Amino acid sequence: MPPLFPEQASTMAPRVDALYFFLLGIAVFFGLLIAGLIVFFAVKYHRRDPHAVGTNVHGLMVLEVGWTVIPFLITMVIFVWGSSVYFAMAHPPEETLNIYGVGKQWMWKFQHLDGQREIDELHVPVGRPVKMILTSEDVIHDFFVPAFRVKADVLPGRYVSVWFQPTKPGRFHLFCAEYCGTRHSGMIGEIVVMDPNEYEAWLTGGAGEGSLASAGGRLFNDLACNTCHRPDAQGRGPVLENLFGATVPLQNGSTATADEAYIRESILTPSAKVVAGFQPIMPTFQGLVTEEQLLELIEYVKSLHSQTPQPTVNK
Ligand code: CUA
């Protein structure tokens, strides 16, 4: 018998399924109730005499209030329950294992922070929250792991993130769930969930090119970014040390948060958000760096911390 339901292999899976079965239960209950009443009333009150005239029915307060209040309460339960599951899915825990993914016609490419690269296969440890930071190189794809109840559209030109915490070792299907061209149906892969020590062994076995951040550092020098972005504040571009996560004042008086999307945009479209106090002289690197190289540069910027802690200003 083909399995009707995918395995539950993440912390979120039982929560999603519980809500789903609750909704299904309500739908079945009311579906049967209404269908049953239709049949029952049709039989009970069918016209026996061709000249029969119906009786006038006046409102019944208890009934009116009942069929207003009960559905209201049921929908509020669905709303509160649904929101709590939604928020849990939308907010990853503080400490996550971050992995980058790039969708491309027709494959999934993954990059681990330590430098391992994989195609159509992703190795993760069991029992740890994993955050995927995803983008597309061409069209819209969709990252879908049924066993984890995780699904997200992956869009070109921006980063979306999803998280999951695998609960059991094994191999689980990864699908592209957005029609993306001829070989869409072949854009499939596997998530390999491993015991933590097996995963450590796998990690050390695969590293060769160094971490993502170090690859980004090499690229940073190769592209001569380091001539303007210097750590000593004497460069023509802003200092990048301690930038990631900070709030950046912009020329137009507004501010921006230096997240992955901001750094990506600043590399591809430098004039979009010019930092206050700087000239818009940076050239675009559109077409010069691939999506994967952008991820390396972002990891490099994330890794930049100045040696001395920033002095705190007392007012
Ligand atoms: Cu990628 Cu469908």
Residues whose N, C-alpha, C, O or C-beta is under 5 A from the ligand:
A	BS01	CUA	I140 H141 D142 C176 A177 E178 Y179 C180 H184 M187
